[in-house]
Amino acid sequence: MSTRISRDELAARIAADIPEGAFVNLGIGAPTLVANYLPDDLEIILHTENGLLGMGGAPADGQVDPDLINAGKQAVTAVAGAAYFHHADSFAMMRGGHLDVCVLGAFQVAQNGDLANWSTGAPGAIPAVGGAMDLAIGAKDVYVMTDLLAKDGSSKLVAECTYPLTGVGCVSRVYTDHAVFDVTPDGFRVREAFGENTVESLSELTGLELR
């Protein structure tokens, strides 16, 4: 049995945890996949910081509107009742605590909930702040969607972030290809392990004491 699930399977897993009536922002990159797995029978309102409330999933082939995009410049759809507004108003929604959930990618998440997702600090690296800092401090729940391990095999779950911080103590839950982790006052707690993963094997991968 595999110890990893696919990115689409992970997106579906996150979508299943978003409650009805929630206002949700999906970060650039993999988190945008979550829009394709939200249940049709629940009303979940998607927000994108470039000025759309009521975003739908990706359009069908031949149905792309080049003027209708998300913050990552990907083509999207708009659901009935969608609203368009100024960029500044959109950020006011984010900073004002009006979003219930945001889903962001990450380079590192510390066991106290600190998030680093905009720069590795490497020479020549292009930083990508976007609206992540506003979302990290403004959303009521911050979910992170990421691979558990970086390309060099190091864990993205860490005791303390070594990359520049996006937000302090802001992450509620981390969804990875190996397991789902809750951030608690005592560190990471394994909420759900995928495949053959166990708390013990995940502790070995991350080098952290998990619960």
VMD Tcl script that draws the C-alpha trace (Angstrom):
set ca {
  {0.00 0.00 0.00}
  {1.26 3.48 -0.86}
  {2.24 5.98 1.82}
  {1.18 8.97 -0.29}
  {-2.00 10.23 -1.90}
  {-2.22 12.34 -5.05}
  {-2.63 16.10 -5.12}
  {-6.19 15.73 -6.43}
  {-7.05 13.26 -3.68}
  {-5.65 15.71 -1.14}
  {-7.72 18.54 -2.63}
  {-10.84 16.39 -2.28}
  {-9.90 15.62 1.33}
  {-9.63 19.34 2.14}
  {-12.91 20.11 0.37}
  {-14.68 17.56 2.57}
  {-13.65 19.52 5.69}
  {-14.99 22.90 4.59}
  {-18.35 23.57 6.28}
  {-21.49 24.78 4.57}
  {-21.87 28.55 4.47}
  {-18.13 29.19 4.74}
  {-16.42 32.05 2.92}
  {-13.17 30.59 1.60}
  {-10.04 31.81 -0.17}
  {-7.89 29.31 -2.09}
  {-4.25 30.28 -2.44}
  {-2.25 30.25 -5.66}
  {-1.01 26.86 -6.86}
  {-2.24 23.49 -5.58}
  {-4.94 24.96 -3.26}
  {-6.94 26.09 -6.32}
  {-7.70 22.40 -6.98}
  {-9.99 22.38 -3.94}
  {-12.60 24.34 -5.93}
  {-13.13 21.33 -8.19}
  {-14.13 19.06 -5.29}
  {-16.52 21.16 -3.24}
  {-19.89 19.35 -2.83}
  {-22.61 20.61 -5.17}
  {-25.25 20.27 -2.46}
  {-23.50 22.69 -0.06}
  {-23.26 26.46 -0.36}
  {-19.59 27.39 0.02}
  {-18.61 30.85 -1.23}
  {-15.16 31.21 -2.78}
  {-13.30 34.51 -2.63}
  {-10.32 35.51 -4.75}
  {-8.24 38.56 -3.85}
  {-8.30 40.02 -7.35}
  {-11.94 40.92 -6.78}
  {-14.46 38.09 -7.07}
  {-16.82 36.59 -4.49}
  {-18.67 33.53 -5.77}
  {-15.91 31.88 -7.78}
  {-16.65 28.51 -9.32}
  {-14.36 25.73 -10.52}
  {-12.35 25.54 -13.71}
  {-14.36 26.10 -16.91}
  {-15.10 23.31 -19.38}
  {-13.14 23.16 -22.61}
  {-14.36 25.87 -24.97}
  {-16.03 27.81 -22.15}
  {-13.06 29.92 -21.01}
  {-13.70 33.62 -20.44}
  {-10.27 35.32 -20.65}
  {-11.50 38.14 -18.39}
  {-12.53 35.73 -15.62}
  {-9.46 34.59 -13.69}
  {-8.34 33.91 -10.14}
  {-5.36 35.46 -8.35}
  {-3.06 32.95 -10.02}
  {-4.27 34.05 -13.48}
  {-6.03 30.72 -14.03}
  {-9.37 30.67 -15.84}
  {-12.31 30.17 -13.47}
  {-16.10 30.35 -13.54}
  {-18.54 32.48 -11.55}
  {-21.56 31.01 -9.79}
  {-25.01 32.59 -9.82}
  {-25.01 35.68 -7.60}
  {-21.25 36.28 -7.88}
  {-20.00 39.80 -7.13}
  {-17.05 41.76 -8.53}
  {-15.29 44.52 -6.61}
  {-12.17 46.65 -6.29}
  {-8.87 45.06 -5.26}
  {-8.72 47.25 -2.13}
  {-12.19 46.08 -1.06}
  {-11.09 42.50 -1.55}
  {-8.10 42.97 0.75}
  {-10.33 44.68 3.30}
  {-12.41 41.50 3.38}
  {-9.26 39.47 3.98}
  {-7.78 41.72 6.66}
  {-11.12 42.37 8.36}
  {-11.73 38.79 9.47}
  {-14.55 38.12 7.00}
  {-13.11 34.85 5.62}
  {-13.81 31.62 7.48}
  {-11.11 29.51 5.84}
  {-8.11 30.04 3.60}
  {-6.02 27.27 2.04}
  {-2.38 28.15 1.42}
  {0.76 26.41 0.24}
  {3.90 26.38 2.38}
  {7.66 26.03 2.43}
  {7.61 25.40 6.19}
  {5.10 25.16 9.03}
  {6.38 25.27 12.60}
  {4.84 23.20 15.39}
  {3.51 26.40 17.00}
  {1.61 27.30 13.80}
  {4.10 29.76 12.28}
  {3.91 29.81 8.48}
  {6.65 30.47 5.90}
  {5.40 30.41 2.32}
  {6.63 33.47 0.42}
  {10.41 33.14 0.22}
  {13.16 30.64 0.93}
  {15.65 33.47 1.27}
  {17.87 31.79 -1.33}
  {20.05 34.10 -3.48}
  {18.22 34.99 -6.68}
  {14.93 33.52 -5.49}
  {11.89 35.54 -6.53}
  {9.70 36.25 -3.48}
  {5.96 35.79 -3.90}
  {4.12 37.59 -1.13}
  {0.78 38.15 -2.89}
  {-2.06 38.22 -0.37}
  {-0.67 35.42 1.82}
  {0.22 37.65 4.77}
  {-3.22 39.27 4.76}
  {-4.92 35.87 4.55}
  {-2.73 34.35 7.26}
  {-3.71 36.98 9.82}
  {-7.27 37.59 8.62}
  {-8.85 34.18 8.03}
  {-10.47 32.45 10.99}
  {-8.90 29.11 10.04}
  {-5.71 28.75 7.98}
  {-5.32 25.37 6.28}
  {-2.02 24.50 4.60}
  {-1.87 22.18 1.58}
  {1.62 20.88 0.85}
  {3.83 17.86 0.30}
  {5.20 16.64 3.62}
  {8.74 16.52 2.26}
  {10.64 19.08 0.19}
  {12.52 18.04 -2.96}
  {15.69 17.49 -0.92}
  {13.84 15.11 1.42}
  {13.66 17.52 4.36}
  {10.42 17.89 6.29}
  {8.23 20.92 5.72}
  {6.92 20.44 9.25}
  {9.60 21.84 11.53}
  {10.29 22.75 15.14}
  {10.96 26.37 14.11}
  {10.77 28.03 10.69}
  {14.12 28.98 9.18}
  {12.59 30.81 6.21}
  {11.10 34.34 6.42}
  {7.72 34.19 8.14}
  {4.38 34.87 6.49}
  {2.40 34.75 9.73}
  {2.96 33.92 13.39}
  {0.96 31.16 15.07}
  {-1.66 31.32 12.33}
  {-1.96 27.77 10.95}
  {-4.85 25.62 12.18}
  {-4.28 22.42 10.17}
  {-1.79 21.02 7.67}
  {-2.89 18.71 4.84}
  {-0.03 16.74 3.29}
  {0.34 13.84 0.87}
  {1.23 11.58 3.84}
  {-1.19 12.71 6.57}
  {-3.34 15.48 8.02}
  {-1.96 17.29 11.08}
  {-3.70 19.57 13.56}
  {-1.69 22.35 15.18}
  {-2.23 22.16 18.94}
  {-0.67 23.93 21.97}
  {1.47 20.79 22.35}
  {2.65 20.68 18.73}
  {1.47 18.67 15.74}
  {-1.17 16.00 16.26}
  {-1.81 13.41 13.55}
  {-5.46 13.78 12.62}
  {-5.43 11.22 9.81}
  {-2.61 9.11 8.35}
  {-2.78 7.90 4.75}
  {-1.86 4.41 3.56}
  {0.81 2.68 5.63}
  {1.82 5.81 7.54}
  {1.71 5.70 11.34}
  {2.43 8.28 14.04}
  {5.79 6.57 14.54}
  {6.78 6.57 10.86}
  {5.66 10.18 10.45}
  {7.73 11.15 13.50}
  {10.76 9.60 11.80}
  {10.10 11.49 8.55}
  {9.63 14.84 10.26}
  {12.08 14.45 13.14}
  {9.35 15.77 15.45}
  {7.53 14.31 18.43}
  {4.03 13.81 17.08}
  {0.84 12.86 18.86}
}
mol new
graphics top color blue
foreach p $ca { graphics top sphere $p radius 0.5 }
foreach p [lrange $ca 0 end-1] q [lrange $ca 1 end] { graphics top cylinder $p $q radius 0.2 }
display resetview
